[in-house]
Amino acid sequence: MSETDQATTIADLRDLVRQFVDERDWRVFHNPKNLSMSLAIEVGELMEHFQWLTAQQCDQIAADPERKHAVEEELADCLAYVLAIANTMEIDLSQALRAKMIRNAVKYPPPQ
């Protein structure tokens, strides 16, 4: 897929995940409990790439193509599960994130 973040909508990504799931008849397994547990597992796998590293060592991962690709793979898995949860629960992620950022701005105002 040659699409970039600039050209791809969340709906495009949700459709990509939905099609993948449907082609494998996995909807029966896609309930919020299973998907959130799978997301947590993938987040753990993402964290393994940074465990015990200093902030400087973490920054160096981006300069190492092999290590950066490994992080990219885990991050993509995390995103796929987030999108699958949104699909299963019919959550509009754009609206949810915008509303959450408004609440966060009130909770964490910028320094004066």
C-alpha positions as CSV (number, residue, x, y, z in Angstrom):
1,M,0.0,0.0,0.0
2,S,1.6,3.3,-1.1
3,E,-0.9,5.5,0.8
4,T,0.5,7.9,3.4
5,D,-1.0,9.4,6.5
6,Q,-1.7,12.5,4.5
7,A,-3.8,10.7,1.9
8,T,-5.4,8.0,4.0
9,T,-8.5,8.5,6.1
10,I,-9.4,6.7,9.3
11,A,-12.3,5.2,7.4
12,D,-9.9,3.8,4.9
13,L,-7.9,2.1,7.6
14,R,-11.1,0.8,9.4
15,D,-12.2,-0.7,6.1
16,L,-8.8,-2.3,5.6
17,V,-9.1,-4.0,9.0
18,R,-12.8,-4.9,8.5
19,Q,-12.0,-6.6,5.2
20,F,-9.1,-8.5,6.7
21,V,-11.3,-9.7,9.5
22,D,-14.2,-10.6,7.3
23,E,-12.1,-12.6,4.8
24,R,-11.0,-14.8,7.7
25,D,-14.4,-15.0,9.4
26,W,-12.9,-13.6,12.6
27,R,-15.8,-11.5,13.7
28,V,-17.0,-14.2,16.1
29,F,-13.8,-13.6,18.0
30,H,-13.9,-9.8,17.8
31,N,-15.6,-8.7,20.9
32,P,-14.4,-5.8,23.1
33,K,-12.9,-8.1,25.7
34,N,-10.8,-10.1,23.3
35,L,-9.8,-7.1,21.3
36,S,-8.7,-5.0,24.3
37,M,-6.7,-8.0,25.6
38,S,-5.0,-8.4,22.3
39,L,-4.3,-4.7,22.2
40,A,-2.7,-4.9,25.6
41,I,-0.5,-7.8,24.5
42,E,0.6,-5.8,21.4
43,V,1.4,-2.8,23.5
44,G,3.5,-5.0,25.7
45,E,5.4,-6.2,22.6
46,L,5.9,-2.6,21.6
47,M,7.3,-1.7,25.0
48,E,9.8,-4.5,24.8
49,H,11.7,-2.5,22.2
50,F,12.3,0.3,24.7
51,Q,12.6,-1.6,27.9
52,W,15.6,-0.7,30.0
53,L,16.8,1.9,27.4
54,T,17.7,5.5,28.2
55,A,15.8,8.2,26.4
56,Q,18.9,8.7,24.2
57,Q,19.0,5.1,23.3
58,C,15.3,5.1,22.5
59,D,16.0,8.1,20.1
60,Q,18.6,6.0,18.3
61,I,16.1,3.4,17.4
62,A,14.7,5.7,14.8
63,A,18.1,5.9,13.1
64,D,18.4,2.1,12.9
65,P,16.2,0.9,9.9
66,E,15.9,-2.7,11.3
67,R,15.0,-1.7,14.8
68,K,12.7,1.1,13.6
69,H,10.9,-1.4,11.3
70,A,10.4,-3.8,14.3
71,V,8.8,-0.9,16.2
72,E,6.7,0.0,13.2
73,E,5.3,-3.6,13.0
74,E,4.2,-3.5,16.6
75,L,2.7,-0.1,16.3
76,A,0.8,-1.2,13.3
77,D,-0.5,-4.2,15.3
78,C,-1.7,-1.8,18.0
79,L,-3.4,0.4,15.5
80,A,-5.1,-2.5,13.9
81,Y,-6.6,-3.6,17.2
82,V,-7.7,0.0,18.0
83,L,-9.5,0.1,14.7
84,A,-11.0,-3.3,15.2
85,I,-12.4,-2.2,18.6
86,A,-13.8,0.9,17.0
87,N,-15.4,-1.2,14.3
88,T,-16.9,-3.7,16.7
89,M,-18.3,-1.0,19.0
90,E,-19.2,1.5,16.3
91,I,-17.1,4.2,17.8
92,D,-16.2,7.3,15.7
93,L,-12.6,7.7,16.5
94,S,-12.3,11.2,15.1
95,Q,-15.1,12.5,17.3
96,A,-13.8,10.5,20.3
97,L,-10.3,11.9,20.0
98,R,-11.4,15.5,19.4
99,A,-13.7,15.3,22.5
100,K,-11.0,13.8,24.6
101,M,-8.5,16.4,23.6
102,I,-10.9,19.2,24.6
103,R,-11.3,17.5,28.0
104,N,-7.5,17.1,28.3
105,A,-7.0,20.8,27.4
106,V,-9.2,21.7,30.4
107,K,-7.6,19.2,32.7
108,Y,-4.0,20.1,31.6
109,P,-3.9,23.8,30.6
110,P,-0.8,25.1,29.0
111,P,1.7,26.9,31.3
112,Q,1.1,30.7,31.6
